[in-house]
Amino acid sequence: MNDQIVGELSVIGMRGCEDFATQVDAYLQEWRRHTSENSFLVSAACPRFGSGEAKGILREPLRGKDVYIICDCFNHGVTFNMYGQTVPMSPDDHFCDLKRIIGAIGGKARRVSVIMPMLYEGRQHKRASRESLDCAIMLQELVSMGMTNFITFDAHDPRVQNAIPLHGFDNCRTTYQMIKALVRVVPDIVIDPDNMIIISPDEGGMSKCMYYSSILGLDLGMFYKRRNYSVVVNGKNPIEAHEYLGRDVKGRDVVIVDDMISSGESVIDVATQLKEKGARRIFVFASFGLFCNGLAEMDKAYADGYITKIFTTNLIYRTPELLSREWYAEVNMCKYVALLIDALNHDQSILVFQLVLKIHKN
């Protein structure tokens, strides 16, 4: 394996990612005990003027460094002041701050990699009519500013990487961490075809579910969404019904796998139908839990026995209210991200990285 580093390692945690970046840094320090550095974290900030305008500031030089910027565009828990009002940061605000920090680097770093766990505008990855292609534009904009590698997790549609075909785009899965968390949180779980089945809540999630199904040796089922394409509500065509295709779920534990929970309506509808079909316990794997409409409906679904546990990663912001829920289980991804950074800093291929990952996990 290649033991030569690309450049001196530097990690920047954008606003709202400080705790996550600190945990990643702790793993990197543990693995590189032979170095004299105390921390790989770089102090950076994006202070704002009273009008809401901002600028990016680096508090140390990054010339010749191999820089990794961790950015959570969906952290609405951080705010700024504008005209005397407290305003939560939107995905657009986070993305602009990311560009400001890259602009402050000014092309002096040896390499700049962006780790954006949930893809900014990832649901706007294709054009259905006269629409903007925001995700593709975002990737091209970062490349034009000097980004070399882009790392994301469970992208809604990873084919958006075609927008930057000559630059690195790595879409990482959260599969192992989800299964590990399930076994830890639910010790009586039995993973075999007679006791468990994998369910996709829609057609788009089938590839993820096929992967779970194949590595665990489980049966696979799917719901498809029947939408009303004559109406647009909150920017999308409303779902009229979920129809099930697949094996019998009666008496089995069910794992619903999706990339995100937005409002939660779809997963509750799917879980309700599965319970009516005789499913035993229902677990939900979602890489990103947004819960845009609050937690009340999930609380009710849990109280009614439709959902047993929901697993989401710590890759994006989770509210204190979510963390306190009995039905919620967090999947920590900090070690995984640290392994990614460590491997890429040594210019190792992803295949080699996967071998290193197995060694660390064992």
Secondary structure by P-SEA (a helix, b strand, c coil): ccccccccbbbbbcccaaaaaaaaaaaaaaaaccccccccbbbbbbcccccccbbbbbcccccccbbbbbbccccccbbbbcccccccccaaaaaaaaaaaaaaacccccbbbbbcccccccccccccccccaaaaaaaaaaaaacccbbbbccccccccccccccbbbbbbbaaaaaaaaaaaaccccccccccbbbbbccccaaaaaaaaaaaabbbbbbbbbbcccccccccbbbbccccccccccccbbbbbbccccccaaaaaaaaaaaaaacccbbbbbbcccccccccaaaaaaaaaccccbbbbcccccccccccccccbbbbbaaaaaaaaaaaaaacccaaaaaaaaaaaac
